[in-house]
């Protein structure tokens, strides 16, 4: 178990922990020294051989008193990922092993909550079975951002066809927006910009709170530099505004923060510092 927020258990479901892309490619407005800045702020997060940012791809399992909720389903197996060769048609048991280690099987997941519909957050939504894509979690309701589904349906990308459309056709999808509540402990925070419908996730139980960032941030270095754009942000100005607002909320509430792509252990706290913020890993 990664942590406990009141009555809610939070489990890390780690699929990939490997070098991704170079910092100057990931953060195009951050300047030529972005790699050195990240290396200083987040020691160990830059691969010495390739110069690429080491990026975890992970989901989080929330075991509430009433539901098992999987937040984001990573890259998945057998998926078409032409843009990222390391993710293309991969076959790996790590994601399912992590779920098993949390004491949960696919049939016991009640909800799959997608913070957005990029390919590394929807992969295990489905799996290949006798040559066709079927929902991996047969008894789950899949919550997906309404505004993202509209865009992805129009694009009809491989990711949509393989990881979203089969779940819609199975009748398991519920389209939602920021502010949506799931049971007594989970609320979606609107953080658009990375995608039109992107949400972060507030977990609250008793006097304890945690926020799962999704892709509102991609590295804890963005706490110091929320102005850094990420290469795949759909609306960079909106993404910066959402990032600053989320960091302000995290700072004011002093909640536990779970960074979906933050360097491991990916858990800590945000505090205000001068005109910005800073990150501190949990002790």
Helices and strands as residue ranges (DSSP letters): E 3-5, E 8-22, H 23-26, H 34-41, E 52-63, E 68-71, G 85-87, H 94-101, G 106-108, E 111-113, G 119-121, G 123-125, E 126-129, E 132-135, E 141-145, H 146-155, H 158-163, H 165-169, E 173-176, E 181-182, E 186-190, E 199-205, E 208-212, G 214-216, H 221-224, H 236-253, E 256-258, E 267-273, E 276-281
